[in-house]
């Protein structure tokens, strides 16, 4: 097949209209909630953890990730935050609890929405959170900070300009945006066909050049770009270890075929981060070059108190599900 035709077909597969986006999200995130509760950390973070020092537990590393993101957002009490792709509400609840900011979390998963709202009620954080079943393209209003963790991989290249235009419009002139996404250290490449068919339909992992080009077209100011090399490999190893501990249970509940598919997904992803071309990019953006301190010291000084704080895990047994192994 001609190269131009292959490239065109790949773009068509990433043409994620609102209807197709909902269908793609449902394919992966509306699975049995007990699956995710079994292999994720107790606070249900389904994205790369931050192993800031050797030997951290998965729970502690996910809390460290939240503290690092909060520092990059440079939050102040009473700010309004937009969380694009909020999942089960983990980061939104963390920011509301630790920083007393109001977080609007949007997702396209009905299952995630219900769990996020329930968790907010259990923690007494309903006043500080607003979880919505909403496409990022339909979100209105302005926010002091915008954050998106593990969602950009689902956007697709044809929508990059729309995504960053929305982020720029939703972000106040004095605000800060933090994008946390899987990416490639290699030039742009097509999504693995197996992953696209069985795990993440419509997904695409961008090269840094593709992210930065889209940012430049929207006029946002790049203030920090951090590359996490092996953190996701370690996160996936933890996930697979926990999945294997409950594998027989899920084989009975689903099928051997499903379990083989899921463990192949976890192991192949770990290999991609440990030996392949996959990394995590954290991209910090503003409208104003004077918005943040001139050095990166504040990322480690301002967050030090939270990094030393004991882990506050989610309450066990959310939605009638036993805590993860």
Order of alpha helices (4+ residues) and beta strands (2+ residues): alpha-alpha-alpha-alpha-beta-alpha-beta-alpha-beta-beta-alpha-beta-beta-alpha-beta-alpha-alpha-alpha-beta-alpha-alpha
